[in-house]
């Protein structure tokens, strides 16, 4: 068997951008200084869509590489619509995927529960940290090839719910209860953040207008309309 035949393939999806743009420069740094450095010693050939010379359409080639590569690395930075389209295809195929994202950014809701590797492009030390984390995760996937993503979880729960086994049905019901609890917690978190923001605004506003305003020589008293609105919104009787 030739060396090329024995090598594993890795396809990188994510924002690429036009040549000589910040997006392209960032994508090139990630590809050449982190991903290739981490994966080539592990026996992978690494490619990206703009590097593939193929007579077919770009979309066809993207889909084929997304489906057939041994590993896909998805850069969630952006977010980039095309990258998430390709990521959805890969998730639906139920194949190994590693998620990365520029440090300081938050992955979208649909994939926020996935494990991902944050990376920085500030200096060689940051490169080294990301390289080590990526190498570690690739080795872990080669030992445990089980795939977990939003699609496989949804399909698994559907199968549990359709099963005639009472234990499977109980597990499906438990998963649904956990989902409802998570949604409730997320909703309460958002509400709390809104209340804090409004309270901060009102406190600031109150400091600015805490002295009574004279109207026609008489004190109008403090303006409490904002506080009344706050109570009506968040403390209804």
N, C-alpha and C positions, 0 to 999 in steps of 0.2 A: 504493500500500500504506500502511495506517495505521501510526502509530507503535507501537501495541500489537501489530499483526501482525508487525512487523519485530523486535520485542524478543525476546531469548533468555530462556529460563526457567531458574531455578536453584531447586532444592528442597532444604531443609535438614532433615537427619534427625539425631536425637540425643536425649539426655535433655531433657525439657521440664518435668516436675514440675507440681505444683498451684500455683495463684496464691499469691503472698506467701510462697513458700518460697525457700530458698537456691538450690535447683536451678533454679527458674524465673528467679530474678534473674540467675543466671549464664548461662542460655540466652538471656535477653533481651539481656544485654550483648554476648554473642558475635554474636547476630543483628543487632542495631541499631547497635552501635558498631564492629564489625569487618567482618562479611560484607557487609552492605548498603553500607557506606562504600566497600568495595573493589570490589564488583561493579556497582553501579548506574552508575558512570561508564563502565563497559565495555559497557553496553547490556543488562544483565540485570534482569529482574524477579525478586525473591527472595521466596519464600514458605516457610512452615512449617505443619505439619499443623494446629495449633490456630487458624491464621488463615484457613483455607479454609472458606468458607461453601458447603456443597454438600448437596443433599437426599439424596444416597446415603449409604451407611454409611461410617463413618470408615475402616475397613479397606480398602474398595474404593478410596476416594479416595487413601489413602496409597500403595497399590500402583500405581495409575494414575500418580500424580505421580512416584513413584520410577522407573517404567519410561519415562515419556515426556518428562521434563524434559531440556533440553539438558545440564544439569550438575547433579550432586548433590554437596552438601558434607555429609560425615558427621562428626559430632562423636563421637569414640570415648571421651570422658570417661565414667567411670562404673564399669564398663561398663553399658550399658542393653540389656536383652534385645530390646525392640522395635526399637531402632535397629540392632542387629546382624541382626535378621530382615530389615529393609528393605535393609540393606547387602548381604546375601547375594543378594537379588533383583536389586539393581543390578549386582552383580558378574556374576551369571549372564546378565544382558542384555548384558554386554560394552560398557557405556557409560561415558562420562567421569565420574570420581569424584575428589573431593579429600578427603583425610582430615585432620582436625584433632584435637588432644587438648590438654587442660589441661597446662601445663608441670609436669613432675615425675611424671606418670603414665606407665605403660608400656602400650602397646597389647597386646591379647591375642595369644597365639601364632599364631593363624591369619592375622593381618594384620600381624604384627610386621615383616615385610620390605617392607611398603608404605611409600612416601614419605608423610610426614605433617607438618603444620605445628603445632608447639607454640605455645600462646598463653598469655599471662598477662593478668589483669584488674586488676592492681595500680594502674596509673596510665596517663595518656594516652600516655606514651612506649611502654609495652608495647602499647597499642592500635595505635599507628603502626607498630611493628615487624611485628605480625601482619598489618596491612592491606597493607603493602608486600610481604610474603612471599606473601600470598594473590593479590594482583594479578599478581605475577610468575609465579606458577604457572598462573593462568588464561590469561595471554597465551601461555605456553609450550604449554599444551594446545591452544590454537587454532591454533598453528603445526604441532604434531605431534599428530595426533588418535589415534594408535595407543594402544590400551588394554592395560594389563598389570595383572592381578590374579590371585589364587589360582585362580579358575575358568578364566580364559583360559589360564593356564599349564598347568593340568592337562589341559584339552582339547587344547592344542597338543601336549603330550607323548604323549597317547593317539593322536593322529593320526600323529605321527612313528613310534610303535611299530608301528602298523598298516600303515604304508606299505611298498610293495614295493621302494622305493629303499634301497639299502644305506647310503647316506649318512644318510638320515633315521633308519634303525634305529640307526646308530652314534651319532647325536646323542641319541636316546632313551636308549640305554644309558649315555651319558656323563652325562646329566641324572640318571639313577637313581643312578649312583655318587656324584655330587656330593651328592645328597640323603642317601645313607647316611653319607657323611663328615660332613655337617652334623649329622645326628642323633647320631653318635658323639662329635663335639666337644661338642655340647650336654650329652650324658650325662656326659662327663668333667668338664665345667665344674660341673655340679650336684654330682658326687661330690667334687670338690676343695673346693667351698664347704661341703659337709657335714663333710669332714675338718677344715677350718680351724675350723669352729664347735665340733666336738667337742674338738679340740686346745685351743682357747681355754678351753673349760669345764674340761677336765682340768687345765690349767695353773693356772687360778684356784682349782680345788679343791685342787690340790697345795700351793699357797701357804698355804691355810687350814689344812691338816692335815700340814704337812711335819715337825712335831715328833712323835716316837713317842708313842703313847698308852699310859699305864700301866694294865695290867689285872692286878688282884690283886698289885700291887707289882712286876710285870714289864713290860718294854717289849714292846708288840705289834709294833713295827716299822712302817714306812710302809705305808699301805693302797695296794696296787698293783692292786686288782681293776679299777678304772676303766681303767688303762693296759692291762691284759690284755685287757679287752673291746675297747679301741680297736684293738689289734694284731690281734685275732681278726677284727674287722670289715673293716679296711682293709689289713692286711698278712698275709693268710692264707698259710700255708706250702704 
